[in-house]
Amino acid sequence: MSGCSDTPAAQDDSTSRAQISPAFDLPEQRAYPEGIAVDARNGDVYVGSFTTGAIYRRPAGRARAEIFLPAGTDGRHTANGLRVDSRGRLWVIDHTTGVTVYDTGTRAPVARFDAPRQDQPFLNDLAFTPDGSAYLTDSVRPVIYRVTPELFDGAAARGGRETLPVYADLTTATTPGNSTPMLLNGIVADPAGRYLLTVDMAGGGLYRVEIADAPGIARVDLRGGDMIDGDGMELLGDTLWVVHNRSNSLSRWSIGANGTTAELRNRLTDEILRIPTTVAHDGDQMLVVSSQFDRGGPMGEGTPVDPFTVFAVRGL
């Protein structure tokens, strides 16, 4: 299946060559997937169910995923942001309570980081920096939490549990003419470990958060478009891919020097994506989660199309 696209002048012609095809299916009905993670060590792919908390694993090269962690594991009944870190541990966000880290070999939890409950959080996505720290967004309060390797090791030594500390508060990003970001979602880290980029899904803005003892926060200058409906993101080198959920779109941006600008290069729109939520690269293809949230899920009524499918996108 080939997609259709918006065509501002800044775009090149590769969108017309972009191809969407099924990559693999999920094993359960009404899965409503949200997060995805690729284990760079062996090519295994993990997908989480937003509505049940189940985690699925697609072994490299297979056409169908299997149940890795059943619904309700460790008291989780939802899963959204997923990442596999450099040590092969799977991080799974439960948006209402925190993030649990699993050993992918034994499937056992090795650490748990609880969100501050008094704030009624909605934890959403996470990213790792080269030093091994994890950064998590909150979609209710415009804050970013951080788990450093030292905090992780300390939690493991104390029985595996700790509270998530706030690293950056984006209310300081407010400037004349720019409102405070209201719905933080996707987050990525500069490969050199200098800064983070996070998207405001509601306002369409992208924010740069410096990685420092006192992090500077600024709105990125977007050229050629906005990031309305921005959800999951992927950054490779100076190229940023953004998933736009309600728009059934993917966009590709060039990030300028030091992360202060982003220029739209391509945008692919296709209804077959059925409310995409995030993206992860697997070799020469992008794996895109089709949530179907608008078909009987958290965003609408109706009946989903079974089986739930993760799509492969090439050429964008």
C-alpha positions as CSV (number, residue, x, y, z in Angstrom):
1,M,0.0,0.0,0.0
2,S,1.4,3.4,-0.8
3,G,0.4,6.5,1.1
4,C,-0.7,10.0,0.1
5,S,1.0,13.1,1.4
6,D,1.0,16.8,2.1
7,T,3.3,18.6,-0.3
8,P,4.8,21.9,1.1
9,A,7.7,23.2,-0.9
10,A,10.3,22.0,1.7
11,Q,9.5,18.4,1.0
12,D,11.5,16.2,-1.3
13,D,9.9,13.5,-3.5
14,S,10.6,10.5,-1.4
15,T,7.1,10.5,0.1
16,S,5.7,9.3,-3.3
17,R,8.0,6.2,-3.0
18,A,7.1,5.5,0.7
19,Q,5.5,2.1,1.1
20,I,3.3,0.7,3.9
21,S,2.9,-3.0,4.4
22,P,2.0,-5.3,7.3
23,A,5.0,-6.3,9.4
24,F,3.5,-8.6,12.0
25,D,0.2,-9.3,13.8
26,L,-0.6,-9.3,17.5
27,P,-2.0,-12.5,19.1
28,E,-5.0,-11.2,21.0
29,Q,-8.2,-9.5,20.1
30,R,-8.9,-5.9,21.4
31,A,-5.2,-5.5,22.1
32,Y,-5.2,-1.7,21.3
33,P,-1.4,-1.4,21.2
34,E,0.4,1.8,22.1
35,G,4.2,1.4,22.7
36,I,6.9,-0.4,20.7
37,A,10.6,-1.2,21.4
38,V,13.3,-3.0,19.4
39,D,16.0,-5.0,21.2
40,A,19.1,-4.0,19.2
41,R,21.0,-7.1,20.4
42,N,18.8,-9.7,18.7
43,G,16.1,-7.9,16.7
44,D,13.2,-8.9,19.0
45,V,10.3,-6.4,19.0
46,Y,8.1,-5.7,22.0
47,V,4.6,-4.1,21.9
48,G,2.4,-3.1,24.8
49,S,-1.4,-3.2,25.1
50,F,-2.8,0.1,26.4
51,T,-6.1,-1.5,27.5
52,T,-4.9,-4.7,29.2
53,G,-1.2,-4.2,30.1
54,A,-0.1,-7.3,28.2
55,I,3.3,-7.2,26.5
56,Y,3.8,-9.0,23.2
57,R,7.1,-10.1,21.8
58,R,7.8,-10.7,18.1
59,P,11.0,-12.8,17.7
60,A,13.2,-11.5,14.9
61,G,11.9,-12.5,11.5
62,R,8.5,-13.9,12.7
63,A,5.1,-12.8,11.1
64,R,3.2,-13.0,14.4
65,A,4.0,-11.9,18.0
66,E,3.5,-14.0,21.1
67,I,2.5,-13.1,24.6
68,F,5.5,-12.2,26.6
69,L,3.8,-10.8,29.8
70,P,0.1,-11.5,30.2
71,A,-2.4,-8.8,31.1
72,G,-2.3,-8.0,34.8
73,T,1.3,-8.9,35.3
74,D,2.7,-7.3,38.4
75,G,-0.6,-5.5,38.9
76,R,-0.3,-3.6,35.6
77,H,-3.5,-3.2,33.5
78,T,-2.1,-0.8,31.0
79,A,1.1,-0.3,29.1
80,N,2.2,2.6,26.8
81,G,5.8,3.8,26.5
82,L,8.3,0.9,26.0
83,R,12.0,0.9,25.5
84,V,14.8,-1.7,25.7
85,D,18.0,-0.3,27.2
86,S,21.6,-1.1,26.2
87,R,21.7,-3.9,28.8
88,G,18.7,-5.6,27.3
89,R,16.2,-4.6,30.0
90,L,12.6,-3.8,29.0
91,W,11.1,-0.6,30.5
92,V,7.3,-0.6,30.5
93,I,5.3,2.5,31.5
94,D,2.0,2.1,33.3
95,H,0.7,5.7,32.7
96,T,-1.2,5.9,36.0
97,T,1.5,4.5,38.4
98,G,5.0,4.4,37.1
99,V,7.5,2.3,35.1
100,T,8.6,-1.3,35.7
101,V,11.9,-2.7,34.3
102,Y,12.1,-6.3,33.3
103,D,14.9,-8.8,32.6
104,T,14.0,-9.9,29.0
105,G,15.7,-13.3,29.7
106,T,13.8,-14.3,32.9
107,R,10.8,-11.9,32.4
108,A,11.2,-11.0,36.1
109,P,10.9,-7.3,37.3
110,V,14.3,-5.9,38.4
111,A,13.2,-2.4,39.4
112,R,10.2,-0.3,39.8
113,F,9.9,3.5,39.8
114,D,6.6,5.0,41.1
115,A,5.2,8.3,39.9
116,P,4.3,10.9,42.6
117,R,0.7,9.8,43.2
118,Q,-0.4,13.2,44.6
119,D,0.1,14.7,41.1
120,Q,-2.3,12.2,39.3
121,P,0.2,11.7,36.5
122,F,-0.1,10.4,33.0
123,L,3.3,9.0,32.2
124,N,3.6,8.6,28.5
125,D,7.0,8.0,26.8
126,L,10.7,7.6,27.6
127,A,14.1,7.9,26.1
128,F,17.7,7.0,27.0
129,T,20.8,9.1,26.9
130,P,24.3,7.7,26.3
131,D,25.1,7.7,30.0
132,G,22.3,5.2,30.6
133,S,19.8,7.7,32.1
134,A,16.1,7.3,31.3
135,Y,13.8,10.3,30.8
136,L,10.0,10.1,31.0
137,T,7.3,12.5,29.9
138,D,4.1,13.3,31.8
139,S,1.0,14.3,29.8
140,V,-0.8,15.9,32.7
141,R,1.9,18.1,34.1
142,P,4.5,19.5,31.7
143,V,7.4,17.8,33.5
144,I,10.1,15.3,32.6
145,Y,11.3,12.7,35.1
146,R,14.8,11.1,35.2
147,V,16.2,7.8,36.4
148,T,20.0,7.9,36.5
149,P,22.1,4.7,36.6
150,E,22.9,5.5,40.2
151,L,19.2,5.8,41.1
152,F,18.5,2.5,39.3
153,D,21.3,0.7,41.1
154,G,20.2,2.1,44.4
155,A,16.7,1.0,43.9
156,A,17.8,-2.5,43.0
157,A,19.9,-2.7,46.1
158,R,16.9,-1.6,48.3
159,G,14.5,-4.2,46.9
160,G,13.8,-2.7,43.5
161,R,11.5,0.3,44.3
162,E,12.0,4.1,44.2
163,T,10.0,7.2,43.4
164,L,10.5,9.1,40.1
165,P,12.2,12.4,40.6
166,V,11.3,15.4,38.4
167,Y,14.2,16.5,36.2
168,A,12.7,19.4,34.3
169,D,9.5,21.5,34.5
170,L,8.5,22.9,31.1
171,T,6.3,25.7,32.5
172,T,9.5,27.7,32.4
173,A,9.4,27.4,28.5
174,T,6.6,29.9,28.4
175,T,7.5,33.1,26.5
176,P,5.4,35.9,25.1
177,G,3.2,34.4,22.4
178,N,3.9,30.8,23.4
179,S,1.7,29.1,25.9
180,T,2.9,26.4,28.3
181,P,3.1,23.0,26.7
182,M,0.0,21.1,27.8
183,L,0.3,17.6,26.6
184,L,3.8,16.2,26.5
185,N,4.1,13.0,24.6
186,G,7.0,11.6,22.6
187,I,10.6,12.2,23.7
188,V,14.0,11.5,22.1
189,A,17.6,12.2,23.1
190,D,20.4,13.7,21.0
191,P,22.9,10.9,20.2
192,A,25.7,13.0,21.8
193,G,23.7,13.3,25.0
194,R,23.5,17.1,24.9
195,Y,19.7,17.6,24.9
196,L,16.3,16.1,24.8
197,L,13.4,16.9,22.3
198,T,9.8,16.4,23.4
199,V,6.6,17.2,21.6
200,D,3.4,18.9,22.9
201,M,0.7,16.9,21.1
202,A,-2.0,19.5,21.7
203,G,-0.1,22.6,20.8
204,G,2.0,21.2,18.1
205,G,5.3,22.5,19.5
206,L,8.7,20.8,19.9
207,Y,10.8,21.6,23.0
208,R,14.5,21.3,23.6
209,V,15.6,20.4,27.1
210,E,19.3,20.7,27.8
211,I,20.9,17.9,29.7
212,A,22.7,19.8,32.5
213,D,22.5,20.4,36.2
214,A,20.2,23.3,35.6
215,P,18.5,22.3,32.3
216,G,17.7,25.1,29.9
217,I,14.3,24.8,28.1
218,A,13.4,26.4,24.8
219,R,10.8,26.0,22.1
220,V,12.3,24.7,18.8
221,D,11.9,26.8,15.7
222,L,9.7,24.6,13.4
223,R,10.0,25.4,9.7
224,G,7.5,24.2,7.2
225,G,4.8,22.8,9.5
226,D,3.8,21.9,13.0
227,M,3.6,18.8,15.2
228,I,-0.1,18.8,16.1
229,D,-1.1,15.3,17.2
230,G,2.6,14.5,17.7
231,D,2.9,11.2,19.5
232,G,5.9,8.8,19.4
233,M,9.2,10.0,17.9
234,E,12.5,8.5,16.7
235,L,15.8,10.4,16.2
236,L,18.7,9.0,14.2
237,G,21.5,11.4,13.7
238,D,20.0,14.7,12.7
239,T,16.8,13.2,11.3
240,L,13.6,13.1,13.4
241,W,10.5,11.1,12.6
242,V,7.2,12.0,14.3
243,V,4.0,10.0,14.5
244,H,0.8,12.1,14.3
245,N,-1.9,9.9,15.8
246,R,-5.3,11.5,14.9
247,S,-4.0,12.6,11.5
248,N,-2.9,9.1,10.5
249,S,0.4,10.6,9.5
250,L,4.2,10.3,9.8
251,S,6.5,13.2,9.2
252,R,10.3,13.5,8.7
253,W,12.3,16.5,9.9
254,S,15.9,17.7,9.7
255,I,17.2,18.9,13.1
256,G,19.5,21.9,12.9
257,A,22.7,22.5,14.7
258,N,22.4,22.0,18.5
259,G,18.7,21.1,18.2
260,T,17.3,24.6,18.0
261,T,15.5,24.3,14.6
262,A,13.6,21.6,12.8
263,E,12.6,21.7,9.1
264,L,9.9,19.5,7.7
265,R,11.1,17.3,4.8
266,N,8.2,14.8,4.3
267,R,4.8,13.9,5.5
268,L,3.0,10.7,4.7
269,T,-0.7,10.3,5.5
270,D,-2.7,7.1,5.1
271,E,-5.9,5.9,6.7
272,I,-4.6,2.4,6.9
273,L,-2.4,3.5,9.8
274,R,-5.6,3.7,12.0
275,I,-4.4,6.1,14.7
276,P,-0.6,5.4,14.8
277,T,1.0,6.0,18.2
278,T,4.7,5.4,17.9
279,V,7.6,4.3,15.7
280,A,10.8,2.3,16.0
281,H,13.4,1.5,13.4
282,D,14.2,-2.1,12.6
283,G,16.9,-2.3,10.1
284,D,15.9,-0.4,6.9
285,Q,12.3,-0.1,7.9
286,M,10.2,1.8,10.4
287,L,7.8,-0.2,12.5
288,V,4.6,1.8,13.2
289,V,2.0,0.8,15.8
290,S,-1.6,0.9,14.6
291,S,-3.6,1.4,17.8
292,Q,-7.2,1.6,16.4
293,F,-8.0,3.7,19.4
294,D,-11.0,5.2,17.5
295,R,-12.6,1.8,16.9
296,G,-14.0,0.8,20.3
297,G,-10.8,1.9,22.1
298,P,-10.1,4.9,24.4
299,M,-10.8,7.4,21.5
300,G,-14.1,6.2,20.1
301,E,-16.8,3.6,19.5
302,G,-17.1,0.8,17.1
303,T,-15.3,-2.5,16.3
304,P,-11.6,-2.9,15.7
305,V,-10.2,-4.8,12.7
306,D,-8.6,-8.1,13.8
307,P,-5.9,-9.0,13.9
308,F,-4.2,-5.9,15.3
309,T,-1.2,-5.2,13.1
310,V,2.1,-3.4,13.3
311,F,3.0,-1.9,9.9
312,A,6.4,-1.5,8.2
313,V,7.1,1.8,6.4
314,R,9.9,2.1,4.0
315,G,11.2,5.0,1.9
316,L,10.0,8.0,4.0
